[in-house]
Amino acid sequence: MSNLPSPSLVSFHAATDEFRTGKDTPREFLERSIARLQVLEPKLSAFAALSLPRARIAADAATARWRDGRPLSRIDGMPVGIKDVIETFDMPTGMGSPTHDGNQPRRDAATVFALREAGAAVVGKTKTTEFAGAYATDTRNPHDHERTSGGSSAGSASAVGAGILPVALGTQVIGSVLRPAGYCGAFGYKPTFGAINRGGSHDFQSHSCIGLIGASLEDIWHTSYDMVQRCGGDPGQPGLFGSEELAGPLKPTRLIKLETPGWALATDEARQQLESKLSVLSAAGVQIISRDNDPDLDAFEKSITDILQFGFDIIGYESRWPLKSVAYRDRQGLSPSALDQIVKADALGLDGYRELMKRRVELRVAFERLATKADAFVTLDATGAAPKRITYTGNPSFNVGASVLGAPALTLPLFSDENMPLGLQIIGAQHADAKLFAVANWLIEN
């Protein structure tokens, strides 16, 4: 078990002190990213489109501002990737589907606009699965090119895990940020529902969110903070709470071990590493709450045994309109799984969907009540190492809980399985994102 992130990760935050002294510049940082991209991209297939001339212009402008001591933000000049379900005015948004070949938006999504306004250098669009769903793309894991990088934020995870980018945007409605980040040895962040504005993102379902995959907690927090300062959260939502500086480290008093339905599917090595980590934390004075010693937690665990299918049923129904619209004009461009999803959603019907919504409210109330007992929940971020074929993006059983519950979650690259990266996942109460980062800051050192 490793207590350090993959050495291939390249943090932008770690370089900013040298930007101030002139020992390094955002343009030089970008050129190193591009050089690594040119070497690795033919093996990884992480990008759907590139915008290198514009990225270089942004990095040059940022270089001048850092030199003059007037950067626009903590991410001024940072190379970033944008998942290809998020609109960009200068690159197509292909949605991982041939039905959207050449689809060129005339605007930036809210997050992309905010990144550009903060000075970031948008390098390109990162590949995604079909409509950010289960049908895989051809992106490969940077630690083993015969394995998947996960789904649906496949390209973002691969690019960050390979050290090409310090941060890339993803989206998550089931497990599409946390699991790929863990598979690729990167940090992953799924915020509280609505904390980051989804305007211009086509991953729109009622518990979907914009997430980030990054080389460090600092890179992810600064990017999230600077975006939300410029574009806010979803309309009607208060946005991300917290200060500009990354909080922490904060030693937790109590942690809740959340097994989820994934526990029975996890490899022996994965489970053993989590248990070992919990033993270390217990020895350090952290109280570990589990279903064995808390009847409320045991009842909650039993109530979420079918949460993966529950989550799929919700997003399947909510995806009827866009999928049916595509099928109307280009049915042959849709995968069999997308066509099957339409049939299942029609069978569920509006009354069935309303029952799902009622149950989701009840689950969230129960979860938030449990969250008052501890500083965070801890679990694995995947059942084991990334699968050895790129046509299967992995099992999201450990991730869907945070999505359905609207809770913030982080993947920390602390474990391994089959000599491949595997993450520790921590989950917090809604709007406790900053505290979750503080706890994470302590956990990666202990």
Salt bridges, closest charged atoms under 4 A:
ASP17 OD1 - ARG20 NH1 3.12
ASP24 OD2 - ARG32 NH2 2.76
GLU31 OE2 - ARG27 NE 2.80
GLU31 OE2 - ARG56 NE 2.68
ASP60 OD2 - ARG27 NH1 2.83
ASP68 OD1 - ARG67 NE 3.44
ASP68 OD2 - ARG70 NH2 3.63
ASP76 OD2 - ARG65 NE 2.74
ASP84 OD1 - LYS125 NZ 3.13
GLU87 OE1 - ARG107 NE 2.50
GLU87 OE2 - HIS202 NE2 3.21
ASP90 OD2 - ARG54 NE 3.73
ASP90 OD1 - ARG116 NH2 2.81
ASP108 OD2 - ARG116 NE 2.68
ASP138 OD1 - LYS127 NZ 2.88
ASP144 OD2 - ARG147 NE 3.01
ASP226 OD1 - ARG230 NH1 3.52
ASP234 OD2 - ARG198 NE 2.86
GLU245 OE2 - ARG74 NH1 2.54
GLU259 OE2 - LYS257 NZ 3.81
GLU259 OE1 - ARG291 NH1 3.39
ASP268 OD1 - ARG271 NH2 3.17
GLU275 OE2 - LYS257 NZ 2.82
ASP294 OD2 - LYS373 NZ 2.85
ASP296 OD2 - LYS373 NZ 2.92
ASP298 OD1 - ARG291 NE 2.95
ASP298 OD2 - LYS302 NZ 3.11
ASP306 OD1 - ARG359 NH2 2.67
ASP340 OD2 - LYS344 NZ 3.28
ASP346 OD1 - ARG320 NH1 3.21
ASP346 OD1 - LYS324 NZ 2.97
ASP351 OD1 - ARG354 NH1 3.53
ASP375 OD1 - LYS435 NZ 3.01
GLU418 OE1 - ARG147 NH2 2.97
